[in-house]
Amino acid sequence: MAHSFVLGILMLALGIQYSRASQERDGRPQKTYDFVIIGGGTAGNTIANRLTEDPTINVLVLEAGGTNEGVINSIIPNFCPRLIGTSADWNFTTTGQVGLSNRSIEYPRGHILGGSSSTNFLVYTRGTSEDYDRYASVTNDPTWSWVNVQKFFARNERFTHSADHHNLSGQYDPNVHSTSGMTAVSLASLSSSFGPRVIQATSQLSNEFPFRLDMNSGSHLGVGWVQSTIDVNKRSSSATSYLANPFNKRPNLHVQLNSQVSRVLGSSDSPSHQQAFRTVEFRVGSGSLQTVLATKEVILSAGSIGTPTILLNSGIGDPNELSKINIKPVVNLPSVGKNLTDQPLLVNSWKVTATDTNDEVARNVTLAAQQLLEWQTSGTGPLVNGIVDLLGWLRLPTNNTIFQDVSDPAAGPNTAHYELVFQNAAGGPEPSGNFMSINTIVASPTSRGSVSLSSADPFKKPIIDPALLASDEDMKVMIFALRQAFQFLTAPVWKNIVVGPIFNLTAKSTDEQFMSYIRQHTGTVFHPVGTAAMSAKNSHYGVVDPDLRVKGVTGLRIADASIFPFIPTAHPQAAVYVVGEKASDMIKSTWNLK
């Protein structure tokens, strides 16, 4: 409460004002457009920008959330956790998770222009070359290979300097980055001894934790500096890049906010004898239902939760499951909503003797006000950074037996099984003291969940079951990862720095004790993918073909994280931008657009 009060007073005192962009409209759009994009998120805004490069094409974006402009918790990088549970969040929860002692957990998704690119924790990681080569292999489409998607990474990324203008040499490889794209990417400002200490530990334990100069090179194994979608000192999202001025002034680009889609409606397509889905049903706020027609295509970009929800409500899915909740089956696609894949996250904090951690601001209103003032007046200070300092992408040893009875879920031998996330603070506010965290993530999970419906009400929240730690293999990987976090802290650099964990385990605790702690405290890094997965043309499973057209229908394409058949071994926003850029190319080619 005190933080909110101080924030409000400072914003008034400093005269913080934000213009309301032309995209914030709550009225009634026209009835017909060339393309209707459902979801103004990471991929949706990318496609909206690229299609309207052709001035003869009219595009409507329907976004369920409100404007991103003036949302200070989205703008300031370090405030990103504050968006959870707000109006910028869909405020989903999961079913009780068997792997988490039947706990139901929060499941944040962006409910704001920019989607989750406006609410995520800003980490920019592409995944490995093996991730994309696997997509190309399972879809029988070489255009999805690592080599062939490089042009889309380049179109998206605009690598820029850090807020403190420090020398970046030794922290990344400029040869694998673009400086001419749309979305800003940068390295954090250096503000403490924590990052250099982590890097020193990689030289002291180089066999287990090698240093990785740039995890976005296609090879990511090792520990290195995090890159984030930060434009020097503020968030860079699809809304602030692809819908920035002057793009949002294009007369052929229309963005309708607070507009939630209920269904896409089918009709007979005489030439192909298939159902054509070019009519979109939606409501503005809590108003009455209305429809809009796409004369060319509807592009569904509502995300890994929203996209299958809309498909199922439209009668596209498993006929038996739809009939049970009184939805008339229209298209038999049993894979809709299946294959939900996410990466379990466990926050692990240790007490330290270092005094330059980021803990004090959470309990010191005066310091919080000073940091906000510094950000506003000079664009510097701790708030210019996200909350993640460094990342480690690591594999199990080759002699480990966890995957002896199942296929290795990683995309290849150079792709991580688990991730370590380094933070110069406790995972949550502590009443006193200084802390560091090494959070553990199962980066290549074997568990698969689902998104389903409980009724025919299109505006009722879906049933979300990410099946976190549902498999024995995922639990064993999490145990191994947590043991490796303890191992990392045996490097000499941590002597006299690390006091001990603030959770009730030690490196000598048994697997059973580890398992009990993990089940009680694991959550998610909220990276859902896979619920409308790509597969090869004429495949008996999957939802979209490699060109992202929905199987068995016309007029409907999907472009968001739901299309990935396997989760990228990454924080997936960079991969989703690639989906948006690639989809734009394919759509332009189909319709001979400029």
C-alpha positions as CSV (number, residue, x, y, z in Angstrom):
1,M,0.0,0.0,0.0
2,A,2.8,2.4,0.9
3,H,4.6,1.6,-2.3
4,S,1.5,2.3,-4.3
5,F,1.0,5.6,-2.5
6,V,4.6,6.8,-3.1
7,L,4.4,5.7,-6.7
8,G,1.3,7.7,-7.3
9,I,2.7,10.8,-5.6
10,L,5.9,10.6,-7.6
11,M,4.1,10.3,-10.9
12,L,2.0,13.4,-10.1
13,A,5.0,15.3,-9.0
14,L,7.1,14.4,-12.0
15,G,4.3,15.0,-14.4
16,I,4.4,11.6,-16.0
17,Q,2.0,11.6,-18.9
18,Y,1.4,9.2,-21.7
19,S,-0.4,10.0,-24.9
20,R,-3.2,7.6,-25.8
21,A,-2.3,5.9,-29.0
22,S,-4.8,5.8,-31.9
23,Q,-5.1,2.0,-31.4
24,E,-7.2,2.4,-28.2
25,R,-10.7,2.2,-29.6
26,D,-13.7,0.7,-27.9
27,G,-16.3,1.4,-30.6
28,R,-17.8,-0.8,-33.3
29,P,-15.5,-1.6,-36.2
30,Q,-16.6,-1.9,-39.8
31,K,-18.0,-5.2,-40.8
32,T,-15.4,-6.4,-43.3
33,Y,-11.6,-6.5,-43.5
34,D,-9.1,-8.4,-45.6
35,F,-7.6,-10.0,-42.5
36,V,-8.8,-10.2,-38.9
37,I,-6.2,-11.0,-36.3
38,I,-7.5,-12.5,-33.1
39,G,-5.0,-11.4,-30.3
40,G,-2.8,-8.3,-30.2
41,G,0.0,-10.2,-28.6
42,T,3.6,-11.1,-29.6
43,A,2.9,-12.7,-32.9
44,G,-0.4,-11.0,-33.7
45,N,1.0,-7.5,-33.6
46,T,4.0,-8.7,-35.7
47,I,1.7,-9.9,-38.4
48,A,-0.5,-6.8,-38.2
49,N,2.5,-4.6,-38.9
50,R,3.9,-6.7,-41.7
51,L,0.6,-7.1,-43.6
52,T,-0.2,-3.4,-43.4
53,E,3.1,-2.7,-45.2
54,D,0.8,-3.2,-48.2
55,P,-1.4,-0.1,-48.3
56,T,-4.1,-1.8,-50.2
57,I,-4.8,-4.3,-47.4
58,N,-7.1,-3.6,-44.4
59,V,-6.3,-5.4,-41.1
60,L,-8.3,-5.5,-37.9
61,V,-6.7,-6.7,-34.6
62,L,-9.1,-7.8,-31.9
63,E,-7.4,-7.6,-28.5
64,A,-9.2,-8.7,-25.4
65,G,-7.1,-6.6,-23.0
66,G,-6.7,-2.8,-22.7
67,T,-3.9,-0.4,-23.7
68,N,-0.3,-0.9,-22.7
69,E,0.2,2.9,-22.7
70,G,0.8,4.4,-19.3
71,V,0.9,1.0,-17.5
72,I,4.0,1.8,-15.4
73,N,4.4,-1.8,-14.2
74,S,4.8,-2.8,-17.8
75,I,7.0,0.1,-18.9
76,I,9.6,-0.2,-16.1
77,P,11.6,-3.4,-16.5
78,N,12.2,-4.1,-12.9
79,F,8.4,-3.8,-12.1
80,C,7.5,-6.8,-14.3
81,P,6.4,-9.1,-11.4
82,R,3.9,-6.5,-10.3
83,L,1.7,-7.3,-13.3
84,I,0.6,-10.7,-12.0
85,G,-2.9,-10.6,-10.7
86,T,-3.8,-7.2,-12.2
87,S,-6.1,-6.3,-15.0
88,A,-3.2,-6.8,-17.4
89,D,-3.3,-10.6,-16.5
90,W,-6.0,-13.1,-17.5
91,N,-5.7,-14.3,-13.9
92,F,-6.0,-18.0,-14.8
93,T,-5.4,-20.8,-12.4
94,T,-4.6,-24.4,-13.0
95,T,-6.3,-27.6,-12.0
96,G,-4.8,-29.3,-8.9
97,Q,-1.4,-30.5,-10.1
98,V,-0.7,-34.1,-9.2
99,G,3.1,-33.4,-9.4
100,L,2.7,-30.5,-7.0
101,S,0.8,-32.3,-4.2
102,N,-2.5,-31.4,-5.9
103,R,-1.9,-27.7,-5.5
104,S,-3.7,-25.3,-8.0
105,I,-1.4,-22.4,-9.0
106,E,-1.6,-19.1,-10.7
107,Y,-1.1,-19.2,-14.4
108,P,-0.4,-15.6,-15.6
109,R,-1.0,-14.7,-19.3
110,G,-0.9,-11.2,-20.8
111,H,-4.3,-9.5,-21.0
112,I,-3.1,-6.2,-22.5
113,L,-2.0,-4.9,-25.9
114,G,1.2,-6.7,-26.6
115,G,0.0,-9.8,-24.8
116,S,2.6,-11.6,-22.8
117,S,5.4,-9.5,-24.4
118,S,4.0,-6.7,-22.3
119,T,3.9,-8.7,-19.1
120,N,6.7,-11.3,-19.2
121,F,10.0,-11.1,-17.4
122,L,11.7,-9.8,-20.5
123,V,14.2,-12.6,-21.1
124,Y,15.3,-13.0,-24.7
125,T,16.5,-16.5,-25.6
126,R,16.1,-18.1,-29.0
127,G,16.6,-21.8,-28.1
128,T,19.1,-24.0,-29.9
129,S,19.7,-24.9,-33.5
130,E,18.5,-28.4,-32.6
131,D,15.1,-27.0,-31.5
132,Y,14.4,-25.6,-34.9
133,D,15.9,-28.4,-36.9
134,R,13.6,-30.7,-34.9
135,Y,10.6,-28.6,-36.0
136,A,11.7,-28.9,-39.6
137,S,12.1,-32.7,-39.2
138,V,8.7,-33.4,-37.6
139,T,6.9,-31.2,-40.0
140,N,8.8,-32.3,-43.1
141,D,9.4,-28.7,-43.9
142,P,13.0,-27.4,-44.1
143,T,11.9,-23.8,-43.9
144,W,11.5,-24.2,-40.1
145,S,15.2,-25.2,-39.7
146,W,17.6,-23.0,-37.7
147,V,19.4,-21.8,-40.8
148,N,16.2,-20.8,-42.6
149,V,14.7,-18.9,-39.6
150,Q,17.7,-16.7,-39.1
151,K,16.3,-14.0,-41.3
152,F,13.2,-13.8,-39.1
153,F,15.3,-13.4,-35.9
154,A,17.1,-10.6,-37.8
155,R,13.9,-8.8,-38.8
156,N,12.7,-8.9,-35.2
157,E,15.8,-8.0,-33.1
158,R,17.3,-4.6,-32.6
159,F,20.3,-5.1,-30.3
160,T,21.0,-1.9,-28.4
161,H,23.2,-0.5,-25.7
162,S,22.6,-0.8,-21.9
163,A,21.4,2.1,-19.8
164,D,24.8,2.6,-18.2
165,H,26.6,2.4,-21.6
166,H,29.2,0.0,-20.2
167,N,31.6,-1.9,-22.5
168,L,29.7,-5.1,-23.6
169,S,32.8,-7.0,-24.8
170,G,33.0,-10.4,-23.3
171,Q,29.3,-10.5,-22.5
172,Y,27.8,-11.4,-25.9
173,D,28.8,-12.1,-29.5
174,P,27.8,-9.2,-31.8
175,N,28.1,-11.5,-34.8
176,V,24.9,-13.4,-34.0
177,H,22.7,-10.3,-33.4
178,S,20.8,-7.8,-35.6
179,T,20.8,-4.1,-34.9
180,S,18.2,-3.2,-37.5
181,G,15.0,-5.1,-36.4
182,M,12.0,-4.1,-34.5
183,T,12.2,-5.3,-30.9
184,A,15.0,-3.9,-28.7
185,V,17.3,-6.4,-27.0
186,S,20.0,-5.4,-24.5
187,L,22.3,-6.5,-21.7
188,A,21.7,-5.4,-18.2
189,S,23.5,-2.5,-16.6
190,L,26.1,-3.6,-14.1
191,S,25.1,-2.6,-10.6
192,S,26.6,-5.2,-8.2
193,S,29.3,-7.7,-7.6
194,F,26.9,-10.6,-8.1
195,G,27.2,-11.1,-11.8
196,P,31.0,-11.0,-11.9
197,R,31.0,-13.5,-9.0
198,V,28.8,-15.9,-11.0
199,I,31.1,-15.6,-14.0
200,Q,34.1,-16.3,-11.8
201,A,32.5,-19.4,-10.5
202,T,32.2,-20.7,-14.1
203,S,36.0,-20.5,-14.4
204,Q,36.5,-22.3,-11.1
205,L,34.0,-25.1,-11.9
206,S,34.4,-25.0,-15.7
207,N,33.8,-28.7,-16.3
208,E,30.3,-28.7,-14.8
209,F,29.4,-25.0,-15.4
210,P,31.3,-23.7,-18.5
211,F,31.0,-20.0,-19.5
212,R,28.8,-19.4,-22.5
213,L,29.6,-16.1,-24.3
214,D,26.2,-15.9,-26.1
215,M,23.3,-18.3,-25.5
216,N,21.6,-17.0,-28.6
217,S,24.2,-18.4,-31.0
218,G,22.3,-21.6,-31.6
219,S,24.5,-23.4,-29.0
220,H,23.5,-22.4,-25.5
221,L,25.1,-24.9,-23.0
222,G,26.8,-23.1,-20.2
223,V,26.3,-20.0,-18.0
224,G,26.2,-16.5,-19.3
225,W,24.7,-13.0,-19.2
226,V,21.0,-12.6,-19.7
227,Q,19.8,-10.6,-22.7
228,S,16.4,-8.9,-22.3
229,T,13.8,-7.1,-24.4
230,I,14.7,-3.8,-22.8
231,D,15.1,-0.6,-24.9
232,V,17.9,0.9,-22.8
233,N,15.7,1.5,-19.8
234,K,12.1,0.5,-20.6
235,R,10.3,-2.6,-21.9
236,S,10.3,-3.3,-25.6
237,S,7.2,-5.3,-26.5
238,S,5.3,-6.1,-29.7
239,A,3.0,-3.1,-28.8
240,T,5.9,-0.7,-28.3
241,S,7.8,-1.9,-31.4
242,Y,5.5,-3.3,-34.1
243,L,2.6,-1.0,-33.2
244,A,4.8,2.0,-32.4
245,N,4.4,5.4,-34.1
246,P,4.3,5.7,-37.2
247,F,3.0,2.2,-37.7
248,N,-0.1,2.7,-35.5
249,K,-1.0,5.7,-37.7
250,R,-1.4,3.6,-40.8
251,P,-5.0,4.1,-42.1
252,N,-5.3,0.4,-43.0
253,L,-4.3,-0.8,-39.5
254,H,-7.2,-1.0,-37.0
255,V,-6.8,-2.2,-33.4
256,Q,-9.9,-2.8,-31.3
257,L,-9.2,-3.1,-27.6
258,N,-11.3,-4.7,-24.9
259,S,-12.7,-7.1,-27.5
260,Q,-12.9,-10.7,-26.5
261,V,-13.5,-13.3,-29.3
262,S,-16.0,-16.1,-28.5
263,R,-15.8,-18.1,-31.7
264,V,-14.9,-18.3,-35.4
265,L,-17.9,-19.2,-37.5
266,G,-17.8,-21.7,-40.3
267,S,-19.6,-21.7,-43.6
268,S,-19.3,-23.9,-46.7
269,D,-16.4,-23.2,-49.1
270,S,-17.8,-24.4,-52.4
271,P,-14.5,-24.7,-54.4
272,S,-12.8,-26.9,-51.7
273,H,-15.9,-28.5,-50.2
274,Q,-14.4,-27.6,-46.8
275,Q,-15.6,-25.4,-44.0
276,A,-14.4,-21.9,-44.4
277,F,-13.8,-19.9,-41.1
278,R,-13.7,-16.2,-42.0
279,T,-16.3,-14.8,-39.6
280,V,-15.3,-13.8,-36.1
281,E,-17.8,-13.4,-33.2
282,F,-16.8,-11.2,-30.4
283,R,-17.9,-8.7,-27.8
284,V,-16.5,-5.3,-26.7
285,G,-16.4,-5.3,-22.9
286,S,-19.5,-7.0,-21.6
287,G,-21.6,-5.8,-24.6
288,S,-23.6,-7.8,-27.0
289,L,-22.1,-10.2,-29.5
290,Q,-21.2,-8.9,-32.9
291,T,-19.4,-10.3,-36.0
292,V,-16.8,-9.2,-38.4
293,L,-15.8,-10.9,-41.7
294,A,-12.3,-11.5,-43.1
295,T,-12.5,-11.7,-46.9
296,K,-9.1,-13.4,-47.0
297,E,-8.1,-15.0,-43.7
298,V,-8.6,-15.0,-40.0
299,I,-5.3,-15.3,-38.1
300,L,-5.7,-16.8,-34.6
301,S,-3.0,-15.5,-32.3
302,A,-4.6,-15.7,-28.9
303,G,-1.8,-17.7,-27.3
304,S,-1.5,-21.3,-26.0
305,I,-4.5,-20.9,-23.7
306,G,-6.7,-18.6,-25.7
307,T,-6.3,-20.2,-29.1
308,P,-7.5,-23.7,-28.2
309,T,-10.3,-22.2,-26.1
310,I,-11.6,-20.3,-29.2
311,L,-11.1,-23.4,-31.4
312,L,-13.0,-25.6,-29.1
313,N,-15.9,-23.1,-28.6
314,S,-16.1,-23.0,-32.4
315,G,-16.6,-26.7,-32.6
316,I,-13.1,-27.5,-33.8
317,G,-11.7,-30.3,-31.6
318,D,-12.5,-33.8,-30.4
319,P,-16.1,-34.5,-31.3
320,N,-16.8,-36.7,-28.3
321,E,-15.5,-34.2,-25.8
322,L,-17.3,-31.3,-27.5
323,S,-20.6,-33.2,-27.5
324,K,-20.4,-33.8,-23.8
325,I,-20.6,-30.1,-23.1
326,N,-23.3,-29.4,-25.7
327,I,-21.0,-27.8,-28.3
328,K,-21.8,-29.0,-31.9
329,P,-18.7,-30.6,-33.4
330,V,-17.9,-28.9,-36.7
331,V,-14.3,-30.1,-37.5
332,N,-12.8,-33.3,-36.2
333,L,-9.4,-32.2,-34.8
334,P,-8.7,-34.2,-31.6
335,S,-5.3,-32.6,-31.0
336,V,-6.8,-29.2,-30.2
337,G,-6.0,-28.3,-26.6
338,K,-3.7,-31.4,-26.2
339,N,0.1,-31.4,-25.8
340,L,0.2,-28.5,-23.4
341,T,3.9,-28.2,-22.4
342,D,5.4,-26.0,-19.8
343,Q,8.6,-25.7,-17.8
344,P,8.3,-26.2,-14.0
345,L,10.1,-23.5,-11.9
346,L,11.4,-23.8,-8.4
347,V,12.7,-20.7,-6.6
348,N,15.7,-21.4,-4.3
349,S,17.3,-18.7,-2.1
350,W,20.4,-18.5,0.0
351,K,21.3,-16.0,2.7
352,V,24.5,-14.1,1.8
353,T,26.9,-11.7,3.5
354,A,27.1,-9.4,0.5
355,T,25.3,-6.1,1.0
356,D,24.8,-5.1,-2.6
357,T,21.8,-7.3,-3.3
358,N,18.4,-6.1,-4.5
359,D,16.5,-7.1,-1.3
360,E,16.3,-3.8,0.6
361,V,14.0,-2.0,-1.9
362,A,11.1,-4.4,-1.2
363,R,11.0,-3.3,2.5
364,N,12.2,0.3,2.3
365,V,9.6,2.8,0.9
366,T,12.1,5.6,0.8
367,L,14.6,3.6,-1.2
368,A,11.8,2.5,-3.6
369,A,10.9,6.2,-4.1
370,Q,14.5,7.2,-4.8
371,Q,14.9,4.4,-7.4
372,L,11.7,5.5,-9.2
373,L,12.8,9.1,-9.2
374,E,16.2,8.1,-10.6
375,W,14.6,6.1,-13.4
376,Q,12.2,8.9,-14.3
377,T,14.7,11.8,-14.2
378,S,17.8,10.1,-15.7
379,G,16.7,6.7,-17.1
380,T,19.3,5.0,-14.9
381,G,19.4,3.0,-11.7
382,P,18.3,-0.5,-10.7
383,L,14.9,-0.2,-12.3
384,V,16.3,-0.3,-15.8
385,N,17.1,-4.0,-15.4
386,G,14.8,-7.0,-15.2
387,I,14.9,-9.3,-12.3
388,V,17.1,-12.0,-13.9
389,D,20.9,-11.5,-13.9
390,L,22.4,-14.6,-15.6
391,L,21.2,-17.9,-16.9
392,G,22.7,-21.4,-17.1
393,W,21.6,-24.0,-19.7
394,L,22.9,-27.5,-18.7
395,R,22.5,-31.2,-19.4
396,L,22.5,-34.3,-17.3
397,P,25.8,-36.3,-17.5
398,T,25.9,-38.8,-20.3
399,N,26.0,-41.7,-17.7
400,N,22.9,-40.5,-15.9
401,T,20.1,-43.1,-16.1
402,I,17.0,-40.8,-15.8
403,F,16.1,-41.3,-19.5
404,Q,17.0,-45.0,-19.8
405,D,13.3,-46.0,-20.1
406,V,12.1,-43.0,-22.2
407,S,13.4,-41.0,-25.1
408,D,15.6,-38.1,-24.2
409,P,13.2,-35.1,-24.4
410,A,15.9,-32.6,-25.4
411,A,16.1,-31.7,-29.1
412,G,19.6,-33.0,-29.4
413,P,22.9,-33.5,-27.6
414,N,23.6,-29.8,-27.4
415,T,20.3,-28.8,-25.9
416,A,19.7,-28.4,-22.2
417,H,17.7,-30.6,-19.8
418,Y,17.5,-27.9,-17.1
419,E,18.1,-24.3,-16.5
420,L,19.6,-22.3,-13.7
421,V,18.3,-18.7,-13.2
422,F,20.5,-16.4,-11.1
423,Q,19.0,-13.6,-9.2
424,N,20.7,-11.1,-6.8
425,A,17.9,-11.2,-4.3
426,A,15.6,-13.6,-2.5
427,G,12.7,-15.1,-4.6
428,G,10.3,-13.2,-2.4
429,P,10.4,-10.3,0.1
430,E,12.3,-11.2,3.3
431,P,11.9,-9.1,6.5
432,S,15.7,-8.5,6.7
433,G,19.0,-9.7,5.4
434,N,20.6,-10.2,2.0
435,F,20.1,-13.1,-0.4
436,M,20.8,-14.7,-3.7
437,S,18.7,-17.2,-5.7
438,I,19.5,-20.0,-8.1
439,N,16.2,-21.0,-9.4
440,T,15.8,-24.3,-11.2
441,I,13.7,-25.1,-14.3
442,V,13.0,-28.3,-16.1
443,A,13.8,-27.0,-19.6
444,S,13.0,-30.1,-21.6
445,P,10.0,-31.6,-19.8
446,T,8.4,-35.0,-20.7
447,S,5.1,-34.2,-19.1
448,R,2.1,-33.1,-21.3
449,G,-1.1,-31.5,-20.2
450,S,-4.2,-30.0,-21.8
451,V,-6.6,-27.0,-22.2
452,S,-10.2,-28.0,-22.2
453,L,-13.7,-26.5,-21.6
454,S,-16.2,-27.1,-18.8
455,S,-19.2,-25.7,-20.5
456,A,-20.5,-24.2,-23.8
457,D,-20.2,-20.7,-22.3
458,P,-17.5,-19.1,-24.6
459,F,-16.5,-16.6,-21.9
460,K,-16.0,-19.0,-19.1
461,K,-12.4,-19.6,-18.2
462,P,-10.9,-22.8,-19.6
463,I,-9.7,-25.8,-17.6
464,I,-5.9,-25.6,-17.6
465,D,-3.8,-28.6,-16.7
466,P,-0.1,-28.1,-17.5
467,A,0.8,-31.4,-15.8
468,L,3.8,-29.9,-14.0
469,L,6.2,-32.5,-12.8
470,A,3.6,-35.2,-13.7
471,S,6.3,-37.6,-15.0
472,D,8.9,-39.3,-12.8
473,E,11.6,-38.1,-15.3
474,D,10.7,-34.4,-14.8
475,M,10.9,-34.8,-11.0
476,K,14.2,-36.5,-11.2
477,V,15.6,-33.7,-13.4
478,M,14.4,-31.1,-11.0
479,I,16.1,-33.0,-8.1
480,F,19.3,-33.1,-10.1
481,A,19.1,-29.4,-11.0
482,L,18.6,-28.4,-7.4
483,R,21.6,-30.5,-6.4
484,Q,23.6,-28.8,-9.1
485,A,22.6,-25.4,-7.6
486,F,24.1,-26.5,-4.4
487,Q,27.2,-27.7,-6.3
488,F,27.6,-24.4,-8.0
489,L,27.9,-22.7,-4.6
490,T,31.0,-24.9,-3.8
491,A,33.1,-22.7,-6.1
492,P,35.7,-20.8,-4.0
493,V,34.3,-17.4,-5.0
494,W,31.3,-18.1,-2.7
495,K,33.4,-18.8,0.4
496,N,32.5,-16.2,3.1
497,I,29.7,-15.0,0.9
498,V,27.0,-17.8,1.1
499,V,25.7,-18.4,4.6
500,G,23.2,-21.1,3.7
501,P,19.8,-21.9,2.2
502,I,16.7,-20.3,3.6
503,F,14.8,-23.5,2.8
504,N,15.1,-26.7,4.9
505,L,17.5,-28.7,2.7
506,T,21.2,-29.2,2.4
507,A,23.4,-30.7,-0.3
508,K,23.4,-33.9,1.8
509,S,19.6,-34.2,2.0
510,T,18.0,-37.3,0.6
511,D,16.2,-37.5,-2.7
512,E,13.0,-38.1,-0.7
513,Q,13.5,-34.8,1.2
514,F,14.3,-33.0,-2.0
515,M,11.1,-34.4,-3.6
516,S,8.9,-33.3,-0.7
517,Y,10.3,-29.8,-0.9
518,I,9.9,-29.7,-4.7
519,R,6.3,-30.8,-4.7
520,Q,5.4,-28.2,-2.1
521,H,7.1,-25.2,-3.7
522,T,7.4,-25.7,-7.4
523,G,5.4,-23.4,-9.7
524,T,5.8,-22.5,-13.4
525,V,7.8,-20.1,-15.4
526,F,4.6,-19.8,-17.4
527,H,5.9,-20.8,-20.9
528,P,2.9,-22.8,-22.2
529,V,3.2,-24.0,-25.8
530,G,1.9,-26.8,-28.0
531,T,-1.9,-26.8,-27.8
532,A,-2.4,-26.3,-31.5
533,A,0.7,-28.1,-32.7
534,M,2.2,-28.2,-36.1
535,S,2.6,-31.5,-37.9
536,A,3.4,-32.6,-41.4
537,K,0.8,-32.2,-44.1
538,N,-1.6,-35.2,-44.2
539,S,-0.5,-36.2,-40.7
540,H,-3.1,-38.0,-38.5
541,Y,-2.3,-35.8,-35.5
542,G,-1.7,-32.1,-35.0
543,V,-3.8,-28.9,-35.6
544,V,-1.9,-26.9,-38.2
545,D,0.2,-27.7,-41.3
546,P,3.7,-26.2,-41.5
547,D,2.2,-23.2,-43.3
548,L,0.1,-22.7,-40.1
549,R,-3.2,-23.3,-41.8
550,V,-5.7,-25.2,-39.7
551,K,-6.0,-28.8,-41.0
552,G,-9.2,-29.6,-43.0
553,V,-10.5,-26.0,-43.2
554,T,-10.0,-22.9,-45.2
555,G,-9.6,-19.3,-44.2
556,L,-8.0,-19.9,-40.8
557,R,-4.4,-19.8,-39.8
558,I,-2.8,-19.9,-36.3
559,A,0.3,-18.0,-35.3
560,D,1.4,-18.1,-31.7
561,A,3.2,-20.3,-29.2
562,S,0.5,-23.0,-29.5
563,I,1.9,-24.2,-32.8
564,F,5.2,-25.5,-31.4
565,P,5.1,-29.3,-31.3
566,F,7.9,-29.2,-28.7
567,I,8.7,-26.5,-26.3
568,P,11.7,-24.3,-27.4
569,T,14.5,-24.8,-24.9
570,A,14.2,-21.1,-24.1
571,H,12.1,-18.4,-22.7
572,P,9.9,-18.5,-25.8
573,Q,9.1,-14.9,-26.7
574,A,11.9,-14.8,-29.3
575,A,10.6,-17.9,-31.0
576,V,7.1,-16.5,-31.0
577,Y,8.3,-13.4,-32.8
578,V,9.8,-15.7,-35.4
579,V,6.4,-17.4,-35.8
580,G,4.9,-14.0,-36.4
581,E,7.5,-12.9,-38.9
582,K,7.4,-16.3,-40.7
583,A,3.6,-16.3,-40.8
584,S,3.7,-12.8,-42.3
585,D,5.9,-14.0,-45.1
586,M,3.7,-17.0,-45.8
587,I,0.5,-15.0,-45.8
588,K,2.0,-12.3,-48.1
589,S,3.1,-15.0,-50.5
590,T,-0.3,-16.7,-50.5
591,W,-2.0,-13.4,-51.4
592,N,0.7,-11.8,-53.5
593,L,1.1,-8.8,-51.1
594,K,3.8,-6.2,-51.1
